[in-house]
Amino acid sequence: MTTATMRLASVAATLLTMLLVAGVPSASAAAGANADDVARFLAGLELSPQSPLAPLTRGAGWQQHAKSLDLAWSKLDKDRLSKIRAWSAEHLSQVQPVVLYMFSGPDFLYVDAFFPDRSVYVLSGLEPVGQLPVIGASRHSLWSALAALRASLGSVLNYSFFRTGEMKHTLGTDAFRGVLPVLYLFLARAGKTLHEVTLIGIDKDGAVVAAGTRDAAPGVKITFSGGDGRMQTLYYVQTDVSDHGVKRSGFLKFCEQFGAVDGFIKSASYLLHSDSFSRTRAFLLERAATLVQDDSGIPVRYFKADEWRLRPFGRYLGPIAVFPDRYQTGLSDVYRRSKPPALEFGVGYRWRPNESNLLLATKSPRQSLGQESTGQR
């Protein structure tokens, strides 16, 4: 998780708080904006003329905001996201309708690029969900907040990960709480239309319950669609997936009900290397038909040779200096034997294209779960 992405979340949170202004003539109309209006507004995307937020987009400040974001996302798509989608189309032929992305924070942008058009995305992290954002209207505060938001984007577009500790700090301030502003922005910039956003909980039995239910893990359910109009669902759940955490929560039971899934692991602080995350590691190895991960995911020693096919991509240079004890001799051997193709994009902690590594692990059909994933919950 990058510092710059943390700044994006913090500035977006500040923006939303600054815009909650009572008594401004246009504020009452803006308060009627739906989730898609808010997402597109934060993302600098054109709104319907009928949107309550449309008047706020006619000023020079918002127009400059939109132009700057358009240019930035065009570069991101050209340099990284379009190449990830091309890689996915070539190498992920047998797919499940449900994707699990643990240790994700609000990173919908990359899971959508690697796993486009899936029925259900289940994201999880320690970052708080927060409240549904509502935009009011104070033009002076708005333009300065949008300028700060733009200033935070430059470094975000050069990296592909969050820093959990910093995100937890900046998204847990009194000014605004939660990952929702970033999820909104990423969904809109990914070309999605938000239809319904509901705060939920996941109880100890894995059932979806009302937000605020005692002992339930807080979460959000976002229903959206892409260009084809097909309805999709994103869940984000704030939960601890260590062995200690899953003993007390129903998150893995919730995930279990989807049947066979695909999994994505990126920039995960090498937590799945630890014995204290053995339950989540075992769950992913049992439930995933395909895993796409960088070297911070499940160590290769846990993939049984008679159950998994491992296809490496890019270069394995070992962990960055922050994680010096997470070097994998076994993964190095996989790369040495396989002579893997280069990656044309950067991903993970070693985000430069000529330094990144990616492992595509595909389970043997006879080892896959007997039940098919329905993608329905």
Buried (B, 14 or more C-beta within 10 A) or exposed (E): BBBBBBBBBBBBBBBBBBBBBEEBEBBEBBBEBBBBBBBBBBBBBEBEEEBBBBBBBEBEBBEBBBEBBBEBBEEBBEBBBBBBBEBBEEBBEEBBBBBBBBBBBBBBBBBBBBBBEBBBBBBBBBBBBBBBBBBBBBBEBBBBBBBBBBBBBEBBBBBBBBBBEBBBEBBBEEEBBBBBBBBBBBBBBBEBBBBEBBBBBBBBEBBBBEBEBEEBBBBBBBBBBBEEEEEBBBBBBBBBBBBEBBEEBBBBBBBBBBBBBBBBBBBBBBBBBEEEBBBBBEBBBEBBBBBBBBBBBBBBEBBEEEBBEBBBBBBBBBBBEEBEEBEBEEBBEBBEEEEBEEBBBBBBBBBEBEBBBBBBBBBEEEEBBEEEBBBEB
